């Protein structure tokens, strides 16, 4: 009788330990899956942020190019105005010299 009782208790203890190990393994597996999902989401967030930074850099470089282009146009306009002023000044001096020569 002792052997039957002892055997039953031993079988019960073994079955509980296997069930307990299986539950622990399932919990570990669930934890790993959750960690993997969290890492995947973090990776997606990093990719999104990288894309946004790339777009911001592109926009900033386009703005800088527009500003440089406008500055170049302003320099060109100023050079043309200066050349026109010099041309008018030379013409005025030439007219004055011509008038002075005609007066003599």
FIGU-28686 format. One record per residue: residue number from 1; residue in one letter; x, y, z of N, C-alpha, C, CB in turn. Coordinates in Angstrom, 3 decimals. Glycine has a CB too. Layout:
<lummar=NUM | marlum=A | n.px=X | n.py=Y | n.pz=Z | ca.px=X | ca.py=Y | ca.pz=Z | c.px=X | c.py=Y | c.pz=Z | cb.px=X | cb.py=Y | cb.pz=Z> $
...
END
This chain:
<lummar=1 | marlum=X | n.px=0.815 | n.py=-1.180 | n.pz=0.000 | ca.px=0.000 | ca.py=0.000 | ca.pz=0.000 | c.px=0.870 | c.py=1.259 | c.pz=0.000 | cb.px=-0.934 | cb.py=-0.011 | cb.pz=1.196> $
<lummar=2 | marlum=X | n.px=1.961 | n.py=1.198 | n.pz=0.767 | ca.px=2.847 | ca.py=2.351 | ca.pz=0.804 | c.px=3.430 | c.py=2.618 | c.pz=-0.585 | cb.px=3.975 | cb.py=2.132 | cb.pz=1.830> $
<lummar=3 | marlum=X | n.px=3.752 | n.py=1.543 | n.pz=-1.296 | ca.px=4.341 | ca.py=1.707 | ca.pz=-2.617 | c.px=3.341 | c.py=2.354 | c.pz=-3.580 | cb.px=4.810 | cb.py=0.350 | cb.pz=-3.164> $
<lummar=4 | marlum=X | n.px=2.103 | n.py=1.975 | n.pz=-3.524 | ca.px=1.081 | ca.py=2.526 | ca.pz=-4.399 | c.px=0.886 | c.py=4.017 | c.pz=-4.075 | cb.px=-0.260 | cb.py=1.741 | cb.pz=-4.246> $
<lummar=5 | marlum=X | n.px=0.794 | n.py=4.303 | n.pz=-2.791 | ca.px=0.620 | ca.py=5.695 | ca.pz=-2.376 | c.px=1.850 | c.py=6.524 | c.pz=-2.745 | cb.px=0.356 | cb.py=5.776 | cb.pz=-0.858> $
<lummar=6 | marlum=X | n.px=3.027 | n.py=5.986 | n.pz=-2.479 | ca.px=4.262 | ca.py=6.686 | ca.pz=-2.805 | c.px=4.372 | c.py=6.888 | c.pz=-4.318 | cb.px=5.482 | cb.py=5.907 | cb.pz=-2.274> $
<lummar=7 | marlum=X | n.px=4.026 | n.py=5.853 | n.pz=-5.099 | ca.px=4.058 | ca.py=5.943 | ca.pz=-6.563 | c.px=3.078 | c.py=6.976 | c.pz=-7.078 | cb.px=3.752 | cb.py=4.590 | cb.pz=-7.186> $
<lummar=8 | marlum=X | n.px=1.887 | n.py=7.035 | n.pz=-6.495 | ca.px=0.877 | ca.py=8.007 | ca.pz=-6.916 | c.px=1.344 | c.py=9.439 | c.pz=-6.633 | cb.px=-0.461 | cb.py=7.733 | cb.pz=-6.201> $
<lummar=9 | marlum=X | n.px=1.933 | n.py=9.615 | n.pz=-5.450 | ca.px=2.430 | ca.py=10.938 | ca.pz=-5.088 | c.px=3.572 | c.py=11.344 | c.pz=-6.032 | cb.px=2.909 | cb.py=10.956 | cb.pz=-3.610> $
<lummar=10 | marlum=X | n.px=4.431 | n.py=10.405 | n.pz=-6.357 | ca.px=5.549 | ca.py=10.669 | ca.pz=-7.260 | c.px=5.040 | c.py=11.038 | c.pz=-8.655 | cb.px=6.481 | cb.py=9.443 | cb.pz=-7.337> $
<lummar=11 | marlum=X | n.px=4.039 | n.py=10.341 | n.pz=-9.151 | ca.px=3.459 | ca.py=10.624 | ca.pz=-10.467 | c.px=2.781 | c.py=11.999 | c.pz=-10.471 | cb.px=2.442 | cb.py=9.524 | cb.pz=-10.860> $
<lummar=12 | marlum=X | n.px=2.098 | n.py=12.316 | n.pz=-9.399 | ca.px=1.447 | ca.py=13.610 | ca.pz=-9.286 | c.px=2.494 | c.py=14.729 | c.pz=-9.279 | cb.px=0.579 | cb.py=13.669 | cb.pz=-8.012> $
<lummar=13 | marlum=X | n.px=3.565 | n.py=14.532 | n.pz=-8.554 | ca.px=4.632 | ca.py=15.537 | ca.pz=-8.486 | c.px=5.279 | c.py=15.724 | c.pz=-9.853 | cb.px=5.698 | cb.py=15.131 | cb.pz=-7.445> $
<lummar=14 | marlum=X | n.px=5.542 | n.py=14.632 | n.pz=-10.570 | ca.px=6.142 | ca.py=14.713 | ca.pz=-11.903 | c.px=5.213 | c.py=15.433 | c.pz=-12.887 | cb.px=6.473 | cb.py=13.304 | cb.pz=-12.424> $
<lummar=15 | marlum=X | n.px=3.942 | n.py=15.108 | n.pz=-12.845 | ca.px=2.999 | ca.py=15.734 | ca.pz=-13.783 | c.px=2.883 | c.py=17.238 | c.pz=-13.510 | cb.px=1.605 | cb.py=15.064 | cb.pz=-13.679> $
<lummar=16 | marlum=X | n.px=2.909 | n.py=17.621 | n.pz=-12.239 | ca.px=2.859 | ca.py=19.043 | ca.pz=-11.902 | c.px=4.126 | c.py=19.765 | c.pz=-12.371 | cb.px=2.676 | cb.py=19.225 | cb.pz=-10.386> $
<lummar=17 | marlum=X | n.px=5.267 | n.py=19.113 | n.pz=-12.235 | ca.px=6.503 | ca.py=19.774 | ca.pz=-12.639 | c.px=6.560 | c.py=19.926 | c.pz=-14.156 | cb.px=7.723 | cb.py=18.989 | cb.pz=-12.136> $
<lummar=18 | marlum=X | n.px=6.056 | n.py=18.937 | n.pz=-14.913 | ca.px=6.038 | ca.py=19.065 | ca.pz=-16.383 | c.px=5.083 | c.py=20.175 | c.pz=-16.819 | cb.px=5.626 | cb.py=17.724 | cb.pz=-17.043> $
<lummar=19 | marlum=X | n.px=3.925 | n.py=20.248 | n.pz=-16.182 | ca.px=2.960 | ca.py=21.301 | ca.pz=-16.513 | c.px=3.560 | c.py=22.653 | c.pz=-16.160 | cb.px=1.609 | cb.py=21.086 | cb.pz=-15.764> $
<lummar=20 | marlum=X | n.px=4.222 | n.py=22.740 | n.pz=-15.035 | ca.px=4.835 | ca.py=23.987 | ca.pz=-14.602 | c.px=5.933 | c.py=24.411 | c.pz=-15.574 | cb.px=5.402 | cb.py=23.842 | cb.pz=-13.183> $
<lummar=21 | marlum=X | n.px=6.749 | n.py=23.461 | n.pz=-16.017 | ca.px=7.819 | ca.py=23.766 | ca.pz=-16.971 | c.px=7.231 | c.py=24.227 | c.pz=-18.305 | cb.px=8.726 | cb.py=22.531 | cb.pz=-17.184> $
<lummar=22 | marlum=X | n.px=6.150 | n.py=23.593 | n.pz=-18.723 | ca.px=5.518 | ca.py=23.965 | ca.pz=-19.981 | c.px=4.969 | c.py=25.382 | c.pz=-19.898 | cb.px=4.400 | cb.py=22.976 | cb.pz=-20.338> $
<lummar=23 | marlum=X | n.px=4.353 | n.py=25.713 | n.pz=-18.754 | ca.px=3.834 | ca.py=27.068 | ca.pz=-18.573 | c.px=4.969 | c.py=28.089 | c.pz=-18.571 | cb.px=3.032 | cb.py=27.164 | cb.pz=-17.266> $
<lummar=24 | marlum=X | n.px=6.068 | n.py=27.757 | n.pz=-17.934 | ca.px=7.225 | ca.py=28.649 | ca.pz=-17.900 | c.px=7.780 | c.py=28.846 | c.pz=-19.302 | cb.px=8.316 | cb.py=28.093 | cb.pz=-16.967> $
<lummar=25 | marlum=X | n.px=7.849 | n.py=27.765 | n.pz=-20.052 | ca.px=8.345 | ca.py=27.858 | ca.pz=-21.421 | c.px=7.410 | c.py=28.711 | c.pz=-22.270 | cb.px=8.499 | cb.py=26.459 | cb.pz=-22.037> $
<lummar=26 | marlum=X | n.px=6.098 | n.py=28.554 | n.pz=-22.081 | ca.px=5.133 | ca.py=29.363 | ca.pz=-22.826 | c.px=5.264 | c.py=30.845 | c.pz=-22.464 | cb.px=3.700 | cb.py=28.875 | cb.pz=-22.551> $
<lummar=27 | marlum=X | n.px=5.445 | n.py=31.116 | n.pz=-21.176 | ca.px=5.610 | ca.py=32.503 | ca.pz=-20.751 | c.px=6.884 | c.py=33.096 | c.pz=-21.340 | cb.px=5.637 | cb.py=32.599 | cb.pz=-19.217> $
<lummar=28 | marlum=X | n.px=7.961 | n.py=32.320 | n.pz=-21.356 | ca.px=9.219 | ca.py=32.801 | ca.pz=-21.933 | c.px=9.043 | c.py=33.067 | c.pz=-23.430 | cb.px=10.358 | cb.py=31.775 | cb.pz=-21.696> $
<lummar=29 | marlum=X | n.px=8.333 | n.py=32.182 | n.pz=-24.107 | ca.px=8.087 | ca.py=32.356 | ca.pz=-25.532 | c.px=7.260 | c.py=33.617 | c.pz=-25.782 | cb.px=7.373 | cb.py=31.122 | cb.pz=-26.109> $
<lummar=30 | marlum=X | n.px=6.219 | n.py=33.828 | n.pz=-24.971 | ca.px=5.392 | ca.py=35.033 | ca.pz=-25.108 | c.px=6.225 | c.py=36.290 | c.pz=-24.857 | cb.px=4.195 | cb.py=34.982 | cb.pz=-24.130> $
<lummar=31 | marlum=X | n.px=7.078 | n.py=36.228 | n.pz=-23.854 | ca.px=7.944 | ca.py=37.375 | ca.pz=-23.548 | c.px=8.890 | c.py=37.690 | c.pz=-24.698 | cb.px=8.750 | cb.py=37.107 | cb.pz=-22.279> $
<lummar=32 | marlum=X | n.px=9.430 | n.py=36.651 | n.pz=-25.310 | ca.px=10.324 | ca.py=36.857 | ca.pz=-26.450 | c.px=9.565 | c.py=37.442 | c.pz=-27.637 | cb.px=10.996 | cb.py=35.535 | cb.pz=-26.851> $
<lummar=33 | marlum=X | n.px=8.352 | n.py=36.985 | n.pz=-27.867 | ca.px=7.545 | ca.py=37.513 | ca.pz=-28.967 | c.px=7.222 | c.py=38.989 | c.pz=-28.735 | cb.px=6.244 | cb.py=36.698 | cb.pz=-29.123> $
<lummar=34 | marlum=X | n.px=6.864 | n.py=39.333 | n.pz=-27.493 | ca.px=6.570 | ca.py=40.726 | ca.pz=-27.174 | c.px=7.813 | c.py=41.595 | c.pz=-27.343 | cb.px=6.030 | cb.py=40.845 | cb.pz=-25.744> $
<lummar=35 | marlum=X | n.px=8.952 | n.py=41.083 | n.pz=-26.929 | ca.px=10.197 | ca.py=41.839 | ca.pz=-27.090 | c.px=10.515 | c.py=42.022 | c.pz=-28.573 | cb.px=11.369 | cb.py=41.123 | cb.pz=-26.372> $
<lummar=36 | marlum=X | n.px=10.299 | n.py=40.986 | n.pz=-29.359 | ca.px=10.534 | ca.py=41.087 | ca.pz=-30.799 | c.px=9.614 | c.py=42.117 | c.pz=-31.442 | cb.px=10.339 | cb.py=39.728 | cb.pz=-31.465> $
<lummar=37 | marlum=X | n.px=8.350 | n.py=42.124 | n.pz=-31.037 | ca.px=7.410 | ca.py=43.113 | ca.pz=-31.573 | c.px=7.818 | c.py=44.528 | c.pz=-31.176 | cb.px=5.984 | cb.py=42.820 | cb.pz=-31.082> $
<lummar=38 | marlum=X | n.px=8.272 | n.py=44.682 | n.pz=-29.941 | ca.px=8.704 | ca.py=46.014 | ca.pz=-29.475 | c.px=9.924 | c.py=46.481 | c.pz=-30.264 | cb.px=9.029 | cb.py=45.988 | cb.pz=-27.955> $
<lummar=39 | marlum=X | n.px=10.860 | n.py=45.576 | n.pz=-30.526 | ca.px=12.035 | ca.py=45.937 | ca.pz=-31.317 | c.px=11.644 | c.py=46.301 | c.pz=-32.745 | cb.px=13.046 | cb.py=44.789 | cb.pz=-31.325> $
<lummar=40 | marlum=X | n.px=10.704 | n.py=45.564 | n.pz=-33.297 | ca.px=10.248 | ca.py=45.841 | ca.pz=-34.657 | c.px=9.593 | c.py=47.223 | c.pz=-34.730 | cb.px=9.261 | cb.py=44.751 | cb.pz=-35.129> $
<lummar=41 | marlum=X | n.px=8.753 | n.py=47.535 | n.pz=-33.748 | ca.px=8.110 | ca.py=48.846 | ca.pz=-33.710 | c.px=9.148 | c.py=49.951 | c.pz=-33.540 | cb.px=7.077 | cb.py=48.907 | cb.pz=-32.571> $
<lummar=42 | marlum=X | n.px=10.144 | n.py=49.714 | n.pz=-32.696 | ca.px=11.198 | ca.py=50.707 | ca.pz=-32.498 | c.px=11.970 | c.py=50.919 | c.pz=-33.798 | cb.px=12.156 | cb.py=50.270 | cb.pz=-31.366> $
<lummar=43 | marlum=X | n.px=12.240 | n.py=49.842 | n.pz=-34.514 | ca.px=12.920 | ca.py=49.955 | ca.pz=-35.805 | c.px=12.102 | c.py=50.749 | c.pz=-36.805 | cb.px=13.217 | cb.py=48.578 | cb.pz=-36.365> $
<lummar=44 | marlum=X | n.px=10.797 | n.py=50.516 | n.pz=-36.823 | ca.px=9.923 | ca.py=51.272 | ca.pz=-37.730 | c.px=9.909 | c.py=52.748 | c.pz=-37.354 | cb.px=8.489 | cb.py=50.704 | cb.pz=-37.703> $
<lummar=45 | marlum=X | n.px=9.892 | n.py=53.042 | n.pz=-36.051 | ca.px=9.922 | ca.py=54.435 | ca.pz=-35.607 | c.px=11.221 | c.py=55.117 | c.pz=-36.036 | cb.px=9.763 | cb.py=54.514 | cb.pz=-34.079> $
<lummar=46 | marlum=X | n.px=12.322 | n.py=54.397 | n.pz=-35.920 | ca.px=13.611 | ca.py=54.950 | ca.pz=-36.339 | c.px=13.606 | c.py=55.212 | c.pz=-37.840 | cb.px=14.767 | cb.py=53.994 | cb.pz=-35.963> $
<lummar=47 | marlum=X | n.px=13.075 | n.py=54.289 | n.pz=-38.616 | ca.px=13.007 | ca.py=54.472 | ca.pz=-40.071 | c.px=12.146 | c.py=55.675 | c.pz=-40.424 | cb.px=12.452 | cb.py=53.210 | cb.pz=-40.751> $
<lummar=48 | marlum=X | n.px=11.012 | n.py=55.836 | n.pz=-39.739 | ca.px=10.138 | ca.py=56.981 | ca.pz=-39.993 | c.px=10.861 | c.py=58.289 | c.pz=-39.677 | cb.px=8.846 | cb.py=56.871 | cb.pz=-39.160> $
<lummar=49 | marlum=X | n.px=11.535 | n.py=58.316 | n.pz=-38.547 | ca.px=12.265 | ca.py=59.525 | ca.pz=-38.152 | c.px=13.379 | c.py=59.828 | c.pz=-39.154 | cb.px=12.852 | cb.py=59.367 | cb.pz=-36.730> $
<lummar=50 | marlum=X | n.px=14.051 | n.py=58.786 | n.pz=-39.633 | ca.px=15.120 | ca.py=58.970 | ca.pz=-40.612 | c.px=14.567 | c.py=59.551 | c.pz=-41.904 | cb.px=15.833 | cb.py=57.640 | cb.pz=-40.891> $
<lummar=51 | marlum=X | n.px=13.421 | n.py=59.055 | n.pz=-42.338 | ca.px=12.804 | ca.py=59.578 | ca.pz=-43.549 | c.px=12.419 | c.py=61.036 | c.pz=-43.374 | cb.px=11.579 | cb.py=58.752 | cb.pz=-43.924> $
<lummar=52 | marlum=X | n.px=11.874 | n.py=61.387 | n.pz=-42.217 | ca.px=11.490 | ca.py=62.773 | ca.pz=-41.955 | c.px=12.712 | c.py=63.683 | c.pz=-41.958 | cb.px=10.752 | cb.py=62.883 | cb.pz=-40.614> $
<lummar=53 | marlum=X | n.px=13.802 | n.py=63.234 | n.pz=-41.349 | ca.px=15.027 | ca.py=64.034 | ca.pz=-41.328 | c.px=15.549 | c.py=64.209 | c.pz=-42.750 | cb.px=16.106 | cb.py=63.372 | cb.pz=-40.429> $
<lummar=54 | marlum=X | n.px=15.494 | n.py=63.137 | n.pz=-43.537 | ca.px=15.933 | ca.py=63.221 | ca.pz=-44.930 | c.px=15.110 | c.py=64.222 | c.pz=-45.719 | cb.px=15.854 | cb.py=61.857 | cb.pz=-45.591> $
<lummar=55 | marlum=X | n.px=13.807 | n.py=64.210 | n.pz=-45.508 | ca.px=12.941 | ca.py=65.167 | ca.pz=-46.199 | c.px=13.230 | c.py=66.596 | c.pz=-45.746 | cb.px=11.465 | cb.py=64.824 | cb.pz=-45.954> $
<lummar=56 | marlum=X | n.px=13.471 | n.py=66.776 | n.pz=-44.443 | ca.px=13.796 | ca.py=68.109 | ca.pz=-43.935 | c.px=15.109 | c.py=68.620 | c.pz=-44.531 | cb.px=13.886 | cb.py=68.087 | cb.pz=-42.401> $
<lummar=57 | marlum=X | n.px=16.090 | n.py=67.737 | n.pz=-44.646 | ca.px=17.374 | ca.py=68.127 | ca.pz=-45.232 | c.px=17.177 | c.py=68.492 | c.pz=-46.695 | cb.px=18.417 | cb.py=66.990 | cb.pz=-45.092> $
<lummar=58 | marlum=X | n.px=16.386 | n.py=67.718 | n.pz=-47.398 | ca.px=16.123 | ca.py=68.004 | ca.pz=-48.814 | c.px=15.446 | c.py=69.359 | c.pz=-48.955 | cb.px=15.244 | cb.py=66.896 | cb.pz=-49.447> $
<lummar=59 | marlum=X | n.px=14.437 | n.py=69.624 | n.pz=-48.115 | ca.px=13.736 | ca.py=70.907 | ca.pz=-48.166 | c.px=14.687 | c.py=72.061 | c.pz=-47.859 | cb.px=12.560 | cb.py=70.914 | cb.pz=-47.179> $
<lummar=60 | marlum=X | n.px=15.534 | n.py=71.878 | n.pz=-46.867 | ca.px=16.475 | ca.py=72.937 | ca.pz=-46.494 | c.px=17.464 | c.py=73.201 | c.pz=-47.620 | cb.px=17.228 | cb.py=72.562 | cb.pz=-45.207> $
<lummar=61 | marlum=X | n.px=17.937 | n.py=72.150 | n.pz=-48.287 | ca.px=18.880 | ca.py=72.353 | ca.pz=-49.382 | c.px=18.197 | c.py=73.025 | c.pz=-50.566 | cb.px=19.495 | cb.py=71.019 | cb.pz=-49.814> $
<lummar=62 | marlum=X | n.px=16.930 | n.py=72.692 | n.pz=-50.813 | ca.px=16.204 | ca.py=73.354 | ca.pz=-51.893 | c.px=16.018 | c.py=74.839 | c.pz=-51.572 | cb.px=14.834 | cb.py=72.675 | cb.pz=-52.122> $
<lummar=63 | marlum=X | n.px=15.701 | n.py=75.149 | n.pz=-50.320 | ca.px=15.557 | ca.py=76.547 | ca.pz=-49.910 | c.px=16.883 | c.py=77.292 | c.pz=-50.064 | cb.px=15.061 | cb.py=76.634 | cb.pz=-48.452> $
<lummar=64 | marlum=X | n.px=17.971 | n.py=76.640 | n.pz=-49.684 | ca.px=19.287 | ca.py=77.261 | ca.pz=-49.806 | c.px=19.618 | c.py=77.517 | c.pz=-51.275 | cb.px=20.369 | cb.py=76.372 | cb.pz=-49.157> $
<lummar=65 | marlum=X | n.px=19.306 | n.py=76.571 | n.pz=-52.140 | ca.px=19.560 | ca.py=76.752 | ca.pz=-53.571 | c.px=18.737 | c.py=77.908 | c.pz=-54.125 | cb.px=19.244 | cb.py=75.460 | cb.pz=-54.342> $
<lummar=66 | marlum=X | n.px=17.484 | n.py=78.023 | n.pz=-53.701 | ca.px=16.645 | ca.py=79.135 | ca.pz=-54.153 | c.px=17.227 | c.py=80.465 | c.pz=-53.693 | cb.px=15.205 | cb.py=78.974 | cb.pz=-53.630> $
<lummar=67 | marlum=X | n.px=17.692 | n.py=80.514 | n.pz=-52.458 | ca.px=18.278 | ca.py=81.743 | ca.pz=-51.923 | c.px=19.537 | c.py=82.111 | c.pz=-52.692 | cb.px=18.595 | cb.py=81.587 | cb.pz=-50.428> $
<lummar=68 | marlum=X | n.px=20.370 | n.py=81.122 | n.pz=-52.988 | ca.px=21.602 | ca.py=81.376 | ca.pz=-53.746 | c.px=21.262 | c.py=81.854 | c.pz=-55.153 | cb.px=22.484 | cb.py=80.101 | cb.pz=-53.808> $
<lummar=69 | marlum=X | n.px=20.264 | n.py=81.240 | n.pz=-55.760 | ca.px=19.851 | ca.py=81.649 | ca.pz=-57.107 | c.px=19.352 | c.py=83.093 | c.pz=-57.098 | cb.px=18.751 | cb.py=80.707 | cb.pz=-57.648> $
<lummar=70 | marlum=X | n.px=18.542 | n.py=83.444 | n.pz=-56.111 | ca.px=18.042 | ca.py=84.816 | ca.pz=-56.002 | c.px=19.185 | c.py=85.796 | c.pz=-55.772 | cb.px=17.018 | cb.py=84.926 | cb.pz=-54.864> $
<lummar=71 | marlum=X | n.px=20.143 | n.py=85.421 | n.pz=-54.937 | ca.px=21.293 | ca.py=86.297 | ca.pz=-54.685 | c.px=22.090 | c.py=86.490 | c.pz=-55.973 | cb.px=22.200 | cb.py=85.709 | cb.pz=-53.570> $
<lummar=72 | marlum=X | n.px=22.252 | n.py=85.432 | n.pz=-56.738 | ca.px=22.956 | ca.py=85.546 | ca.pz=-58.019 | c.px=22.233 | c.py=86.482 | c.pz=-58.972 | cb.px=23.111 | cb.py=84.175 | cb.pz=-58.663> $
<lummar=73 | marlum=X | n.px=20.916 | n.py=86.381 | n.pz=-59.019 | ca.px=20.137 | ca.py=87.280 | ca.pz=-59.869 | c.px=20.265 | c.py=88.727 | c.pz=-59.404 | cb.px=18.664 | cb.py=86.860 | cb.pz=-59.879> $
<lummar=74 | marlum=X | n.px=20.269 | n.py=88.930 | n.pz=-58.077 | ca.px=20.439 | ca.py=90.282 | ca.pz=-57.543 | c.px=21.803 | c.py=90.845 | c.pz=-57.910 | cb.px=20.262 | cb.py=90.284 | cb.pz=-56.022> $
<lummar=75 | marlum=X | n.px=22.848 | n.py=90.036 | n.pz=-57.844 | ca.px=24.195 | ca.py=90.477 | ca.pz=-58.215 | c.px=24.236 | c.py=90.830 | c.pz=-59.696 | cb.px=25.242 | cb.py=89.382 | cb.pz=-57.893> $
<lummar=76 | marlum=X | n.px=23.611 | n.py=90.002 | n.pz=-60.505 | ca.px=23.573 | ca.py=90.255 | ca.pz=-61.959 | c.px=22.867 | c.py=91.575 | c.pz=-62.234 | cb.px=22.855 | cb.py=89.092 | cb.pz=-62.711> $
<lummar=77 | marlum=X | n.px=21.707 | n.py=91.792 | n.pz=-61.589 | ca.px=20.966 | ca.py=93.044 | ca.pz=-61.785 | c.px=21.801 | c.py=94.248 | c.pz=-61.333 | cb.px=19.625 | cb.py=93.004 | cb.pz=-61.013> $
<lummar=78 | marlum=X | n.px=22.482 | n.py=94.126 | n.pz=-60.214 | ca.px=23.305 | ca.py=95.226 | ca.pz=-59.710 | c.px=24.461 | c.py=95.506 | c.pz=-60.666 | cb.px=23.842 | cb.py=94.902 | cb.pz=-58.301> $
<lummar=79 | marlum=X | n.px=25.066 | n.py=94.457 | n.pz=-61.228 | ca.px=26.163 | ca.py=94.637 | ca.pz=-62.187 | c.px=25.660 | c.py=95.317 | c.pz=-63.447 | cb.px=26.812 | cb.py=93.285 | cb.pz=-62.537> $
<lummar=80 | marlum=X | n.px=24.489 | n.py=94.924 | n.pz=-63.909 | ca.px=23.916 | ca.py=95.560 | ca.pz=-65.099 | c.px=23.614 | c.py=97.031 | c.pz=-64.833 | cb.px=22.635 | cb.py=94.826 | cb.pz=-65.540> $
<lummar=81 | marlum=X | n.px=23.068 | n.py=97.333 | n.pz=-63.642 | ca.px=22.791 | ca.py=98.722 | ca.pz=-63.284 | c.px=24.087 | c.py=99.535 | c.pz=-63.216 | cb.px=22.048 | cb.py=98.790 | cb.pz=-61.935> $
<lummar=82 | marlum=X | n.px=25.114 | n.py=98.941 | n.pz=-62.627 | ca.px=26.398 | ca.py=99.640 | ca.pz=-62.522 | c.px=26.984 | c.py=99.879 | c.pz=-63.902 | cb.px=27.386 | cb.py=98.839 | cb.pz=-61.657> $
<lummar=83 | marlum=X | n.px=26.903 | n.py=98.885 | n.pz=-64.775 | ca.px=27.424 | ca.py=99.051 | ca.pz=-66.136 | c.px=26.655 | c.py=100.135 | c.pz=-66.870 | cb.px=27.345 | cb.py=97.726 | cb.pz=-66.915> $
<lummar=84 | marlum=X | n.px=25.364 | n.py=100.179 | n.pz=-66.677 | ca.px=24.542 | ca.py=101.215 | ca.pz=-67.307 | c.px=24.918 | c.py=102.595 | c.pz=-66.777 | cb.px=23.046 | cb.py=100.941 | cb.pz=-67.065> $
<lummar=85 | marlum=X | n.px=25.149 | n.py=102.703 | n.pz=-65.463 | ca.px=25.546 | ca.py=103.977 | ca.pz=-64.874 | c.px=26.901 | c.py=104.431 | c.pz=-65.409 | cb.px=25.593 | cb.py=103.866 | cb.pz=-63.348> $
<lummar=86 | marlum=X | n.px=27.837 | n.py=103.495 | n.pz=-65.534 | ca.px=29.158 | ca.py=103.825 | ca.pz=-66.072 | c.px=29.026 | c.py=104.274 | c.pz=-67.523 | cb.px=30.118 | cb.py=102.612 | cb.pz=-65.964> $
<lummar=87 | marlum=X | n.px=28.224 | n.py=103.576 | n.pz=-68.292 | ca.px=28.019 | ca.py=103.924 | ca.pz=-69.698 | c.px=27.424 | c.py=105.329 | c.pz=-69.820 | cb.px=27.097 | cb.py=102.890 | cb.pz=-70.384> $
<lummar=88 | marlum=X | n.px=26.451 | n.py=105.634 | n.pz=-68.988 | ca.px=25.841 | ca.py=106.964 | ca.pz=-68.990 | c.px=26.854 | c.py=108.024 | c.pz=-68.576 | cb.px=24.626 | cb.py=107.000 | cb.pz=-68.053> $
<lummar=89 | marlum=X | n.px=27.679 | n.py=107.717 | n.pz=-67.589 | ca.px=28.714 | ca.py=108.655 | ca.pz=-67.139 | c.px=29.723 | c.py=108.929 | c.pz=-68.242 | cb.px=29.431 | cb.py=108.110 | cb.pz=-65.901> $
<lummar=90 | marlum=X | n.px=30.147 | n.py=107.881 | n.pz=-68.936 | ca.px=31.110 | ca.py=108.045 | ca.pz=-70.038 | c.px=30.486 | c.py=108.879 | c.pz=-71.150 | cb.px=31.565 | cb.py=106.664 | cb.pz=-70.590> $
<lummar=91 | marlum=X | n.px=29.229 | n.py=108.592 | n.pz=-71.459 | ca.px=28.542 | ca.py=109.348 | ca.pz=-72.505 | c.px=28.430 | c.py=110.814 | c.pz=-72.117 | cb.px=27.148 | cb.py=108.761 | cb.pz=-72.770> $
<lummar=92 | marlum=X | n.px=28.135 | n.py=111.081 | n.pz=-70.837 | ca.px=28.006 | ca.py=112.453 | ca.pz=-70.358 | c.px=29.347 | c.py=113.180 | c.pz=-70.469 | cb.px=27.499 | cb.py=112.472 | cb.pz=-68.901> $
<lummar=93 | marlum=X | n.px=30.417 | n.py=112.506 | n.pz=-70.049 | ca.px=31.752 | ca.py=113.109 | ca.pz=-70.141 | c.px=32.112 | c.py=113.352 | c.pz=-71.602 | cb.px=32.816 | cb.py=112.202 | cb.pz=-69.467> $
<lummar=94 | marlum=X | n.px=31.796 | n.py=112.376 | n.pz=-72.464 | ca.px=32.110 | ca.py=112.534 | ca.pz=-73.891 | c.px=31.334 | c.py=113.708 | c.pz=-74.473 | cb.px=31.787 | cb.py=111.238 | cb.pz=-74.674> $
<lummar=95 | marlum=X | n.px=30.092 | n.py=113.865 | n.pz=-74.086 | ca.px=29.293 | ca.py=114.995 | ca.pz=-74.562 | c.px=29.879 | c.py=116.317 | c.pz=-74.078 | cb.px=27.837 | cb.py=114.859 | cb.pz=-74.090> $
<lummar=96 | marlum=X | n.px=30.317 | n.py=116.353 | n.pz=-72.824 | ca.px=30.912 | ca.py=117.570 | ca.pz=-72.284 | c.px=32.204 | c.py=117.920 | c.pz=-73.004 | cb.px=31.172 | cb.py=117.417 | cb.pz=-70.793> $
<lummar=97 | marlum=X | n.px=33.007 | n.py=116.882 | n.pz=-73.300 | ca.px=34.271 | ca.py=117.123 | ca.pz=-74.027 | c.px=33.952 | c.py=117.627 | c.pz=-75.428 | cb.px=35.146 | cb.py=115.821 | cb.pz=-74.098> $
<lummar=98 | marlum=X | n.px=32.963 | n.py=117.028 | n.pz=-76.061 | ca.px=32.584 | ca.py=117.436 | ca.pz=-77.405 | c.px=32.073 | c.py=118.873 | c.pz=-77.403 | cb.px=31.518 | cb.py=116.490 | cb.pz=-77.973> $
<lummar=99 | marlum=X | n.px=31.287 | n.py=119.218 | n.pz=-76.402 | ca.px=30.777 | ca.py=120.591 | ca.pz=-76.291 | c.px=31.927 | c.py=121.571 | c.pz=-76.065 | cb.px=29.748 | cb.py=120.699 | cb.pz=-75.141> $
<lummar=100 | marlum=X | n.px=32.894 | n.py=121.156 | n.pz=-75.248 | ca.px=34.043 | ca.py=122.030 | ca.pz=-74.972 | c.px=34.875 | c.py=122.224 | c.pz=-76.232 | cb.px=34.918 | cb.py=121.445 | cb.pz=-73.839> $
<lummar=101 | marlum=X | n.px=35.016 | n.py=121.198 | n.pz=-77.038 | ca.px=35.797 | ca.py=121.282 | ca.pz=-78.279 | c.px=35.039 | c.py=122.164 | c.pz=-79.283 | cb.px=36.061 | cb.py=119.848 | cb.pz=-78.879> $
<lummar=102 | marlum=X | n.px=33.744 | n.py=122.025 | n.pz=-79.364 | ca.px=32.931 | ca.py=122.807 | ca.pz=-80.273 | c.px=32.946 | c.py=124.302 | c.pz=-79.886 | cb.px=31.493 | cb.py=122.268 | cb.pz=-80.283> $
<lummar=103 | marlum=X | n.px=33.019 | n.py=124.580 | n.pz=-78.595 | ca.px=33.043 | ca.py=125.954 | ca.pz=-78.113 | c.px=34.354 | c.py=126.631 | c.pz=-78.448 | cb.px=32.806 | cb.py=125.996 | cb.pz=-76.619> $
<lummar=104 | marlum=X | n.px=35.421 | n.py=125.960 | n.pz=-78.632 | ca.px=36.734 | ca.py=126.534 | ca.pz=-78.904 | c.px=36.919 | c.py=126.672 | c.pz=-80.334 | cb.px=37.837 | cb.py=125.721 | cb.pz=-78.328> $
END
